Amino acid sequence: MKRLRQLLTTAVIAVMCTVQSSAAKLVEEPLKGGSDSLVFVYVHGFGGVKESPKFCENLQEFLLEEKVSSEVVNYEWDSVKVDPLHVGASWIKSQKMAHAEAPRFRSEVLEKLERDKRSYVIVAFSVGSRVALQSLESTKSELKGLRGVYFLGSAMTKDTTLKNRKALPKGMKITNYHSPIRDMVHRMAFNFMSETPPGGQVGSDDGKVFENYPVSCAHAHKRVGFATDYSGLAEAIAFLELYEQGVTISGSTKMNWNVPVVKGEMWWNKLRTLSLRNGTVELEQHLMRPGYYRAVSIEKNGKRKRIARGDNLHAILQELGVEDAPALLACGGPNAR
């Protein structure tokens, strides 16, 4: 069992967001969170250079509030701004630029983190998943510091896969959060460009490489209405990855009654499926209240029952008896869509 640490020190969040296609270069000064702190690397999607993605803002806010010493790296790259009159041409160009960006991302980010012997997580949104996947594809040896890979609304066809899996540490899969209901960009624009639907909508075919989890996120950020985009997953991903590193955030669960619940595809994001001694348990995040979580047991007959709830995912995991990283890492996701 890895040592669990209660982090009570002041958070030091270093935001490195200066990697651009015109002059790709990471800030030269060392990361400030300490050599043992976790680095979150975010690769934004379609729409040109993104200097301050909402995902990074949400992640920084959470880490600061919880006084967690980690770094957030926003990888800026020119992903092409959308031309409403030439959407098809813009889309094709963005794919080409994503592939062209991959070598630079690998050398300026992944290789640097490996040289510095850092632990890091890659989170790639939309067409940014192409940058991440191509970087992994071209890596010839295991990335020893890589702790997790997350694709959010991946803008790649569902049959796209990682043929060269040498970069992934043993047993690791790419977590693919896909939105079959609310992602209108994929449902309309992507499907107009391709006969094969995107993995970010229906899930990816290759269960050996991907763990598919359905969420209810919109593709674009909405400041009004009820459509919530993938940036709402920032806190949940941080909770999961920190726990796997042996870092816990103090908190407690809320009073719970073991009541039957429905799947709730419209209002709940499926985060992780745990295979525990007492059976299968699903960790879920509420769409409209991203800081609210529940654990749902799934019986063999398909019946679902809420067994824990609260605003601290670590407290829920501890209540379930998941007290170490191996137990969390050993869980399996629902690859069948």
QUIPEDA-V909502 format. One record per residue. N is the residue number from 1. SS is DSSP state (2 for helix, 1 for strand, 0 for the rest). OMEGA is omega in whole degrees, -180 to 180 (NA if undefined). BURIAL is # if it has 9 or more other C-alpha atoms within 8 Angstrom, else .. Layout:
n = [N & N]
ss = [SS & SS]
omega = [OMEGA & OMEGA]
burial = [BURIAL & BURIAL]
This chain:
n = [1 & 2 & 3 & 4 & 5 & 6 & 7 & 8 & 9 & 10 & 11 & 12 & 13 & 14 & 15 & 16 & 17 & 18 & 19 & 20 & 21 & 22 & 23 & 24 & 25 & 26 & 27 & 28 & 29 & 30 & 31 & 32 & 33 & 34 & 35 & 36 & 37 & 38 & 39 & 40 & 41 & 42 & 43 & 44 & 45 & 46 & 47 & 48 & 49 & 50 & 51 & 52 & 53 & 54 & 55 & 56 & 57 & 58 & 59 & 60 & 61 & 62 & 63 & 64 & 65 & 66 & 67 & 68 & 69 & 70 & 71 & 72 & 73 & 74 & 75 & 76 & 77 & 78 & 79 & 80 & 81 & 82 & 83 & 84 & 85 & 86 & 87 & 88 & 89 & 90 & 91 & 92 & 93 & 94 & 95 & 96 & 97 & 98 & 99 & 100 & 101 & 102 & 103 & 104 & 105 & 106 & 107 & 108 & 109 & 110 & 111 & 112 & 113 & 114 & 115 & 116 & 117 & 118 & 119 & 120 & 121 & 122 & 123 & 124 & 125 & 126 & 127 & 128 & 129 & 130 & 131 & 132 & 133 & 134 & 135 & 136 & 137 & 138 & 139 & 140 & 141 & 142 & 143 & 144 & 145 & 146 & 147 & 148 & 149 & 150 & 151 & 152 & 153 & 154 & 155 & 156 & 157 & 158 & 159 & 160 & 161 & 162 & 163 & 164 & 165 & 166 & 167 & 168 & 169 & 170 & 171 & 172 & 173 & 174 & 175 & 176 & 177 & 178 & 179 & 180 & 181 & 182 & 183 & 184 & 185 & 186 & 187 & 188 & 189 & 190 & 191 & 192 & 193 & 194 & 195 & 196 & 197 & 198 & 199 & 200 & 201 & 202 & 203 & 204 & 205 & 206 & 207 & 208 & 209 & 210 & 211 & 212 & 213 & 214 & 215 & 216 & 217 & 218 & 219 & 220 & 221 & 222 & 223 & 224 & 225 & 226 & 227 & 228 & 229 & 230 & 231 & 232 & 233 & 234 & 235 & 236 & 237 & 238 & 239 & 240 & 241 & 242 & 243 & 244 & 245 & 246 & 247 & 248 & 249 & 250 & 251 & 252 & 253 & 254 & 255 & 256 & 257 & 258 & 259 & 260 & 261 & 262 & 263 & 264 & 265 & 266 & 267 & 268 & 269 & 270 & 271 & 272 & 273 & 274 & 275 & 276 & 277 & 278 & 279 & 280 & 281 & 282 & 283 & 284 & 285 & 286 & 287 & 288 & 289 & 290 & 291 & 292 & 293 & 294 & 295 & 296 & 297 & 298 & 299 & 300 & 301 & 302 & 303 & 304 & 305 & 306 & 307 & 308 & 309 & 310 & 311 & 312 & 313 & 314 & 315 & 316 & 317 & 318 & 319 & 320 & 321 & 322 & 323 & 324 & 325 & 326 & 327 & 328 & 329 & 330 & 331 & 332 & 333 & 334 & 335 & 336 & 337]
ss = [0 & 0 & 0 & 0 & 1 & 1 & 0 & 0 & 0 & 0 & 0 & 0 & 0 & 0 & 1 & 1 & 0 & 0 & 0 & 0 & 0 & 0 & 0 & 0 & 0 & 0 & 0 & 0 & 0 & 0 & 0 & 0 & 0 & 0 & 0 & 0 & 0 & 1 & 1 & 1 & 1 & 1 & 1 & 0 & 0 & 0 & 0 & 0 & 0 & 0 & 0 & 0 & 0 & 2 & 2 & 2 & 2 & 2 & 2 & 2 & 2 & 2 & 2 & 2 & 2 & 0 & 0 & 0 & 0 & 0 & 1 & 1 & 1 & 1 & 1 & 0 & 0 & 0 & 0 & 0 & 0 & 0 & 0 & 2 & 2 & 2 & 2 & 2 & 2 & 2 & 2 & 2 & 2 & 2 & 2 & 2 & 2 & 2 & 2 & 2 & 2 & 2 & 2 & 2 & 2 & 2 & 2 & 2 & 2 & 2 & 2 & 2 & 2 & 2 & 2 & 0 & 0 & 0 & 1 & 1 & 1 & 1 & 1 & 1 & 1 & 0 & 0 & 2 & 2 & 2 & 2 & 2 & 2 & 2 & 2 & 2 & 2 & 0 & 0 & 0 & 0 & 0 & 0 & 0 & 0 & 1 & 1 & 1 & 1 & 1 & 1 & 1 & 0 & 0 & 0 & 0 & 1 & 0 & 0 & 0 & 0 & 0 & 0 & 0 & 0 & 0 & 0 & 0 & 0 & 0 & 0 & 0 & 0 & 1 & 1 & 1 & 1 & 1 & 0 & 0 & 0 & 0 & 0 & 2 & 2 & 2 & 2 & 2 & 2 & 2 & 2 & 2 & 2 & 0 & 0 & 0 & 0 & 1 & 2 & 2 & 2 & 2 & 0 & 0 & 0 & 0 & 0 & 0 & 0 & 1 & 1 & 1 & 1 & 1 & 0 & 0 & 0 & 1 & 0 & 0 & 0 & 0 & 0 & 0 & 0 & 0 & 0 & 0 & 1 & 2 & 2 & 2 & 2 & 2 & 2 & 2 & 2 & 2 & 2 & 2 & 2 & 2 & 2 & 2 & 0 & 0 & 1 & 1 & 0 & 0 & 0 & 0 & 0 & 0 & 0 & 0 & 0 & 0 & 0 & 1 & 0 & 0 & 0 & 0 & 0 & 0 & 0 & 1 & 1 & 1 & 1 & 1 & 1 & 1 & 1 & 1 & 0 & 0 & 1 & 1 & 1 & 1 & 1 & 1 & 1 & 1 & 0 & 0 & 0 & 0 & 0 & 0 & 1 & 1 & 1 & 1 & 1 & 1 & 0 & 0 & 0 & 0 & 0 & 1 & 1 & 1 & 1 & 1 & 1 & 1 & 0 & 0 & 2 & 2 & 2 & 2 & 2 & 2 & 2 & 0 & 0 & 0 & 0 & 0 & 2 & 2 & 2 & 2 & 2 & 0 & 0 & 0 & 0 & 0 & 0 & 0 & 0]
omega = [-179 & -179 & 178 & -177 & 172 & -174 & -178 & -178 & 179 & -179 & 174 & -178 & 177 & -179 & 180 & -174 & -175 & 177 & -177 & -177 & -178 & 179 & -174 & -178 & 176 & 174 & -172 & -178 & -177 & 175 & -170 & -176 & -177 & -174 & -178 & -180 & -176 & 179 & 176 & -179 & -179 & 177 & -175 & -174 & -175 & 171 & 180 & -179 & 179 & -177 & -177 & -179 & -180 & 179 & -179 & 178 & 180 & -179 & 178 & -179 & -180 & -178 & 178 & -179 & -178 & 177 & 179 & -180 & 179 & 177 & 174 & -180 & 175 & -180 & -180 & 176 & -177 & -176 & 176 & 175 & -176 & 173 & -176 & -178 & -178 & -177 & -179 & 179 & 179 & -179 & 179 & 180 & -179 & 177 & 180 & -179 & 177 & 178 & -180 & -178 & -173 & -180 & -180 & 178 & 180 & -175 & -174 & -178 & -175 & -178 & 177 & 179 & 178 & 179 & -179 & 179 & 179 & 172 & -174 & 180 & 177 & 174 & -176 & -177 & 173 & -179 & 175 & 178 & 176 & 177 & -178 & -177 & 180 & 177 & 178 & -179 & -176 & 178 & -171 & -179 & -176 & 174 & -171 & -180 & -177 & -178 & 180 & 176 & -180 & 172 & 180 & 179 & -175 & 179 & 175 & -180 & -173 & 180 & 176 & -179 & 177 & -177 & 177 & -175 & -179 & -177 & -177 & 174 & -177 & 177 & -178 & 172 & 176 & 177 & -177 & 176 & -177 & -174 & -176 & -174 & -169 & -178 & -177 & 177 & 179 & -177 & -176 & -174 & -177 & -178 & 175 & -178 & -174 & 177 & 178 & -177 & -178 & 176 & 178 & 176 & -173 & -176 & -179 & -175 & -170 & -180 & 177 & -178 & -173 & 166 & -177 & 176 & 179 & 176 & -178 & -175 & 170 & -178 & -177 & -179 & 179 & 179 & 177 & 179 & -174 & -179 & -179 & -174 & -174 & 180 & 178 & 180 & -175 & -179 & -178 & 179 & 178 & 178 & -177 & -175 & 177 & -180 & 179 & 178 & -180 & 180 & 180 & 177 & -176 & 179 & -180 & 177 & 176 & 178 & -175 & 169 & -179 & -176 & 176 & 178 & 177 & -178 & 176 & -177 & -177 & -169 & -178 & 174 & 178 & -174 & -175 & 174 & -178 & 174 & -177 & -178 & -177 & 178 & -177 & -180 & 178 & 173 & -176 & 179 & 180 & -176 & -175 & 177 & -174 & 179 & -179 & -174 & 174 & 174 & -176 & 176 & -179 & -179 & -178 & 179 & 178 & -180 & -176 & -179 & 177 & -176 & 176 & 179 & 178 & -178 & 178 & -176 & 178 & 178 & 178 & 179 & 179 & 178 & 178 & -179 & 177 & -172 & 179 & -178 & -178 & -180 & -180 & -180 & -175 & -177 & -179 & -178 & -178 & -178 & 177 & -177 & NA]
burial = [. & . & . & . & . & . & # & . & . & . & # & # & # & # & . & # & # & # & # & # & # & . & . & # & . & # & . & . & . & . & . & . & # & . & . & . & # & # & # & # & # & # & # & # & # & # & # & # & # & # & . & . & # & . & # & # & # & # & # & # & . & # & # & # & . & . & # & # & # & # & # & # & # & # & # & # & # & # & # & # & . & # & . & . & . & . & # & . & . & # & # & . & # & # & # & . & # & # & # & . & # & # & # & # & # & # & # & # & # & # & # & # & # & # & . & . & . & # & # & # & # & # & # & # & # & # & # & # & # & # & # & # & # & # & # & # & # & . & # & . & . & # & # & . & # & # & . & # & # & # & # & # & # & # & # & # & # & # & . & # & . & # & . & . & . & # & # & # & # & . & . & . & # & # & # & # & # & # & # & # & . & # & # & # & # & # & # & . & # & # & # & . & . & . & . & . & # & # & # & # & # & # & # & # & # & . & . & . & # & # & # & # & # & # & # & # & # & # & # & . & # & # & . & . & . & . & # & # & # & # & # & # & # & # & # & # & . & # & # & # & # & # & # & # & . & # & # & # & # & . & . & . & # & . & . & . & . & . & . & . & . & . & . & . & # & . & # & # & # & # & # & # & # & # & # & . & . & . & # & # & # & # & # & # & # & # & # & . & . & # & # & # & # & # & # & # & # & # & # & . & . & . & . & # & # & # & # & # & # & # & # & # & # & # & # & # & # & # & # & . & . & # & . & # & # & . & # & # & . & . & # & # & # & # & # & . & .]
